Amino acid sequence: MEGGNSPNLQLQQLPLATAAVSVQPHTDSFSYKENLIGALLAIFGHLVTSIALNLQKYSHIRLAGSKDPRAYFKTKTWWSGLFLLVLGELGVFSSYAFAPLSLIVPLSAVSVIASAIIGIIFIKEKWKPKDFLRRYVLSFVGCGLAIVGTYLLITFGPNSHEKMTGENITRHLVSWPFLLYMLVEIILFCLLLYFYKEKNANYIVVILLLVALLGSMTVVTVKAVAGMIVISIQGNLQLDYPIFYIMLVCMIATAIFQATFLSQASQLYDSSQIASISYILSTTVAITAGATFYLDFTGEDVLHICMFALGCLIAFLGVFLITRNRKKPVPFEPYISMDAMPGMQNMHDKGIAVQPDLKASFSYGALENNDNMPEIYTPATLPIVQEQHGSKGVSAPPYRVLEHSKKE
């Protein structure tokens, strides 16, 4: 009887094996769908954020060019930009809950592409036809390369999806690869901070590496917080885990310190340099953190990893070309330029300034009046009283001559 039952058992196991095979493509298609949803949310968020920032910039420019006494926060344009900014940040925040971290982080190149295009169309930056080839062709080539890189990132991005539950996040947090990564990152951060604060190493790479190291922890915690919130909305409450609040505090703290270092970098270097170098460093460090903490590239074949790395390199090159030819602002200097006189210092030298600072009043020492400056900064003039001798109808002069007699 055992021999007669064995064929039946084998026949009964065949449909089970077939069903198990049919489940895997469904899971893959669902994961690719989640990748697409996360990528579209990230692209939408970065695009709306760029529009919002340019809208607020337009509000400031319009107020500066008019005699409107209102403050910028009392205009509808600025509040519209703030609303779009919040909407864009929510879109980027929610994208981390659907797609892997290593896929979402490089998509910030969309904001650089949008800012380059909107800066010409929306802000109406002026350019001459003869300067078009010299200034803008490389920028448009950079936009094309960034778009190609973004396409490769979405197509060959990591396809690992894991529920962001409290147990999974805690398990990743105490895993030895991430603990080793954190040890290396803390040592590197302390060394860079020592050279920056104690040795005055104010190099742009040093400052932006500090920003990138903090930003890697920011995106790791953002994905954990966003994933746990989405799972809680779906019905599986995750907000009662202590790891959620630990990640939330780390996210806020690292974001604040990251903004502080970015503010210090913006005071020393041009914004185009900061945009390109910060994107390259932050993306590289964040992808490394995502691959270590969330194991994004586990199970991926070599072809997908190489094409994803190629997409990152193409996006890096595109962002570099976009920001390379960005017009640099020229500071206004209403005083004498001492450059033509050898051995003389001007107001921008590191030594003792020989002319007043720009923050001081322009009432004295100005040689020319700039029409773009407010009226309160125009050079002061003294009234001239012309004397007309012999005319009886002329009013008395502004001074009195005292005649002393000999008796006094």
VOGU-3710 file (C-alpha; in Angstrom, 3 decimals, decimal comma):
1> meggnspnlq> 0,000/0,000/0,000  2,904/2,304/0,581  3,986/1,856/-3,015  0,502/2,611/-4,242  0,204/5,750/-2,186  3,540/7,270/-3,251  2,429/8,236/-6,792  -0,618/9,959/-5,321  1,569/11,885/-2,913  3,818/13,004/-5,741
11> lqqlplataa> 0,847/14,099/-7,818  -0,517/16,078/-4,910  2,793/17,920/-4,426  3,040/19,151/-8,016  0,308/21,821/-7,777  1,880/23,142/-4,559  5,256/23,594/-6,225  3,606/25,303/-9,191  1,737/27,665/-6,901  4,947/28,538/-5,059
21> vsvqphtdsf> 6,623/29,437/-8,320  3,699/31,608/-9,405  3,828/33,669/-6,228  7,374/34,955/-6,850  6,647/36,978/-10,034  3,677/38,576/-8,303  5,919/39,634/-5,439  8,503/41,038/-7,851  5,887/42,995/-9,786  4,502/44,378/-6,553
31> sykenligal> 7,963/45,448/-5,393  8,658/47,136/-8,731  5,340/48,931/-8,352  6,422/50,167/-4,915  9,714/51,344/-6,418  7,810/53,293/-9,044  5,482/54,853/-6,469  8,418/55,900/-4,292  10,371/57,286/-7,242  7,381/59,288/-8,521
41> laifghlvts> 6,750/60,694/-5,054  10,408/61,713/-4,748  10,436/63,328/-8,207  7,188/65,153/-7,458  8,493/66,324/-4,086  11,798/67,645/-5,439  10,062/69,344/-8,372  7,510/71,087/-6,154  10,257/72,097/-3,711  12,233/73,750/-6,516
51> ialnlqkysh> 9,150/75,630/-7,683  8,475/76,747/-4,108  12,000/78,051/-3,540  12,002/79,963/-6,829  8,565/81,360/-6,009  9,853/82,704/-2,702  12,924/84,067/-4,469  10,651/85,848/-6,946  8,736/87,353/-4,023  11,934/88,800/-2,531
61> irlagskdpr> 13,103/90,126/-5,906  9,784/91,811/-6,614  9,736/93,506/-3,214  13,335/94,659/-3,583  12,639/96,190/-6,994  9,545/98,106/-5,907  8,638/100,654/-3,251  6,253/98,281/-1,519  6,791/98,751/2,244  5,354/95,322/3,122
71> ayfktktwws> 7,505/92,587/4,565  8,050/89,434/2,516  5,941/87,275/4,862  2,922/89,504/4,218  2,730/88,670/0,507  0,621/85,933/-1,051  3,487/84,841/-3,287  5,743/84,003/-0,354  2,997/82,066/1,460  2,205/80,163/-1,731
81> glfllvlgel> 5,855/79,189/-1,937  5,819/78,083/1,699  2,757/75,901/1,101  4,370/74,270/-1,927  7,578/73,797/0,050  5,759/71,884/2,785  3,916/69,828/0,155  7,151/68,939/-1,609  8,898/67,933/1,600  5,949/65,708/2,510
91> gvfssyafap> 6,212/64,027/-0,886  9,926/63,336/-0,412  9,332/62,158/3,159  6,615/59,709/2,139  8,708/58,334/-0,743  11,131/56,746/1,737  8,340/54,492/3,006  7,854/52,831/-0,400  11,217/52,583/-2,155  14,711/51,628/-0,914
101> lslivplsav> 16,903/54,348/0,513  19,598/53,921/-2,150  17,036/54,654/-4,858  15,413/57,746/-3,326  18,562/59,653/-2,324  20,088/60,118/-5,848  16,764/61,428/-7,157  17,504/64,775/-5,500  19,163/65,629/-8,822  15,640/66,472/-10,000
111> sviasaiigi> 15,685/69,598/-7,834  18,938/70,746/-9,469  17,486/70,172/-12,948  14,280/72,011/-12,083  16,136/74,939/-10,504  18,312/75,335/-13,599  15,305/75,449/-15,930  13,022/77,513/-13,680  15,833/79,985/-13,013  15,822/80,914/-16,715
121> ifikekwkpk> 12,077/80,776/-17,393  10,418/81,748/-14,117  12,932/84,220/-12,675  13,676/85,507/-16,212  17,430/85,678/-15,910  18,786/87,886/-18,666  21,232/86,546/-21,241  22,560/87,761/-24,560  22,434/85,631/-27,710  26,228/85,684/-28,065
131> dflrryvlsf> 26,617/84,398/-24,500  24,084/81,592/-24,917  26,520/79,014/-26,273  29,149/79,891/-23,706  26,865/79,858/-20,673  23,897/77,588/-21,253  24,824/74,764/-23,612  26,762/72,904/-20,935  23,875/73,430/-18,528  21,408/71,838/-20,935
141> vgcglaivgt> 23,841/68,998/-21,599  24,039/68,535/-17,832  20,241/68,421/-17,628  20,184/65,720/-20,294  22,831/63,671/-18,508  21,021/64,046/-15,184  17,773/62,837/-16,771  19,555/59,812/-18,287  21,145/59,051/-14,934  17,764/59,326/-13,198
151> yllitfgpns> 16,254/56,882/-15,680  19,042/54,372/-15,037  18,607/54,793/-11,286  14,896/54,022/-11,444  15,336/51,132/-13,868  18,254/49,376/-12,157  17,669/50,528/-8,589  17,690/48,033/-5,699  14,541/46,003/-5,339  14,707/45,045/-1,671
161> hekmtgenit> 11,558/45,750/0,326  11,129/45,144/3,999  8,386/46,150/6,370  9,634/48,920/8,622  8,407/47,362/11,839  9,962/48,031/15,204  11,498/44,547/15,369  13,155/44,832/11,960  14,598/48,280/12,652  15,930/47,175/16,044
171> rhlvswpfll> 17,538/44,124/14,436  19,259/46,277/11,821  20,360/48,770/14,430  22,339/46,207/16,443  23,744/44,311/13,468  27,535/44,175/13,290  27,868/45,730/9,765  25,996/48,832/10,866  27,827/49,037/14,202  31,149/48,882/12,340
181> ymlveiilfc> 29,937/51,513/9,892  28,844/53,771/12,754  32,221/53,403/14,459  34,067/54,444/11,287  31,656/57,335/10,690  31,958/58,664/14,257  35,777/58,565/14,119  35,801/60,325/10,738  33,276/62,920/11,904  35,315/63,715/15,036
191> lllyfykekn> 38,521/64,083/13,013  36,889/66,412/10,495  35,278/68,441/13,257  38,650/68,777/15,027  40,390/70,069/11,903  37,474/72,376/11,130  37,166/73,921/14,593  40,708/73,746/15,992  42,893/73,932/12,879  40,607/76,340/10,944
201> anyivvilll> 40,427/73,968/7,968  37,577/75,838/6,282  37,789/73,842/3,069  34,546/73,202/1,251  35,197/69,448/1,132  35,675/69,315/4,904  32,450/71,188/5,660  30,368/69,271/3,141  31,766/65,951/4,347  30,453/66,856/7,795
211> vallgsmtvv> 27,107/67,620/6,158  27,173/64,319/4,250  27,941/62,247/7,356  25,097/63,892/9,247  22,829/63,584/6,218  23,396/59,835/5,978  22,008/59,423/9,493  19,165/61,774/8,630  17,966/59,703/5,662  18,362/56,434/7,592
221> tvkavagmiv> 16,134/57,733/10,373  13,705/59,347/7,917  13,093/56,011/6,203  12,533/54,303/9,570  10,106/56,993/10,807  8,218/57,221/7,493  7,946/53,430/7,174  6,641/52,990/10,719  4,077/55,759/10,227  2,793/54,194/6,979
231> isiqgnlqld> 2,522/50,745/8,606  0,666/52,328/11,536  -1,783/53,984/9,131  -2,350/50,627/7,452  -3,511/49,153/10,774  -0,395/47,678/12,375  0,472/50,199/15,097  4,209/50,834/15,421  4,206/54,077/17,403  4,343/52,267/20,740
241> ypifyimlvc> 7,885/51,026/20,057  10,655/53,065/21,743  12,784/52,759/18,596  10,324/55,048/16,776  10,987/57,949/19,148  14,723/57,288/19,154  14,745/57,531/15,375  12,555/60,638/15,471  14,898/62,473/17,863  17,956/61,470/15,817
251> miataifqat> 16,251/62,650/12,632  15,494/66,114/14,050  18,915/66,520/15,704  20,945/65,529/12,647  18,794/67,709/10,370  19,406/70,753/12,601  23,186/70,263/12,735  23,239/69,564/9,016  21,490/72,879/8,327  23,986/74,646/10,613
261> flsqasqlyd> 27,013/73,398/8,672  25,308/74,206/5,363  24,701/77,757/6,577  28,379/78,112/7,462  29,402/76,773/4,056  27,089/79,227/2,269  28,844/82,120/3,997  32,247/81,049/2,672  31,607/79,563/-0,771  29,410/79,999/-3,803
271> ssqiasisyi> 26,042/78,252/-3,854  26,764/76,474/-7,155  29,873/74,823/-5,691  27,933/73,813/-2,601  25,095/72,329/-4,674  27,308/70,114/-6,847  29,811/68,934/-4,226  27,137/68,420/-1,566  25,021/66,328/-3,947  27,949/64,074/-4,868
281> lsttvaitag> 29,216/63,574/-1,307  25,806/63,258/0,345  24,533/60,787/-2,234  27,629/58,589/-1,989  27,622/58,481/1,822  23,833/57,986/2,002  23,912/55,056/-0,448  26,666/53,475/1,637  24,594/53,928/4,798  21,487/52,464/3,153
291> atfyldftge> 23,404/49,474/1,842  24,829/48,871/5,326  21,750/49,480/7,462  18,870/48,302/5,262  20,910/45,877/3,102  19,503/47,425/-0,072  21,721/45,506/-2,500  21,294/42,068/-0,949  20,365/39,558/-3,678  21,058/41,975/-6,563
301> dvlhicmfal> 23,114/40,694/-9,476  26,314/42,334/-10,667  24,690/43,813/-13,806  22,053/45,735/-11,850  24,633/47,037/-9,376  26,967/48,183/-12,168  24,164/49,903/-14,097  22,984/51,592/-10,901  26,540/52,837/-10,243  26,719/54,061/-13,858
311> gcliaflgvf> 23,462/55,966/-13,371  24,895/57,621/-10,265  28,060/58,669/-12,119  26,061/60,099/-15,033  23,819/62,005/-12,603  26,908/63,337/-10,794  28,380/64,587/-14,066  25,078/66,184/-15,063  24,736/68,073/-11,768  28,358/69,238/-12,039
321> litrnrkkpv> 27,766/70,638/-15,539  24,534/72,332/-14,478  26,118/74,153/-11,562  29,431/74,879/-13,302  28,145/77,730/-15,471  25,752/79,243/-12,967  26,085/83,012/-12,830  27,910/84,196/-9,722  26,617/87,301/-7,945  28,931/90,323/-8,027
331> pfepyismda> 28,983/92,303/-4,773  28,246/96,022/-4,993  31,214/98,249/-4,118  30,358/101,970/-4,144  33,845/103,139/-3,147  37,142/103,650/-4,875  38,727/100,482/-6,198  42,328/100,342/-5,001  43,258/97,480/-7,338  44,878/99,835/-9,823
341> mpgmqnmhdk> 47,178/101,274/-7,166  50,006/98,897/-6,237  50,542/98,272/-2,563  47,107/99,565/-1,584  44,447/97,481/0,148  40,811/97,499/-0,835  37,767/96,706/1,237  37,920/92,970/0,437  41,528/92,394/1,551  42,272/90,279/4,578
351> giavqpdlka> 44,216/93,075/6,251  42,896/96,243/7,798  40,265/97,775/5,566  41,089/101,247/4,268  37,470/101,989/3,387  34,202/101,721/5,324  32,401/98,398/5,468  29,370/97,782/3,254  27,236/97,376/6,358  27,956/100,965/7,407
361> sfsygalenn> 26,205/104,036/6,140  26,880/105,286/2,613  26,403/108,918/3,637  30,098/109,775/3,362  32,807/108,559/1,063  30,539/107,429/-1,797  31,688/108,593/-5,210  28,713/107,489/-7,256  25,056/106,890/-6,647  23,664/103,464/-7,445
371> dnmpeiytpa> 20,060/103,538/-8,614  19,431/100,087/-7,190  20,238/101,153/-3,636  17,543/102,632/-1,398  17,232/106,356/-1,106  18,506/106,363/2,453  21,916/105,248/1,228  22,424/108,101/-1,247  25,338/110,467/-0,577  24,504/113,390/1,629
381> tlpivqeqhg> 24,617/116,850/0,060  24,845/120,272/1,670  22,645/123,184/0,571  24,463/125,916/-1,356  23,461/129,513/-0,721  24,334/131,911/-3,499  24,968/135,515/-2,516  23,499/138,232/-4,672  25,094/141,586/-3,830  23,216/144,779/-4,390
391> skgvsappyr> 19,726/143,260/-4,604  17,247/144,598/-2,105  14,652/141,877/-2,374  16,968/139,084/-1,363  16,491/137,431/2,021  19,164/137,685/4,659  22,114/135,300/4,419  22,223/132,298/6,752  24,927/133,985/8,837  25,272/137,302/10,685
401> vlehskke> 28,330/139,544/10,643  28,994/141,176/13,982  30,606/144,588/13,799  32,481/145,676/16,897  32,850/149,354/17,520  35,946/150,933/18,941  34,071/151,773/22,133  33,725/148,088/22,943
//
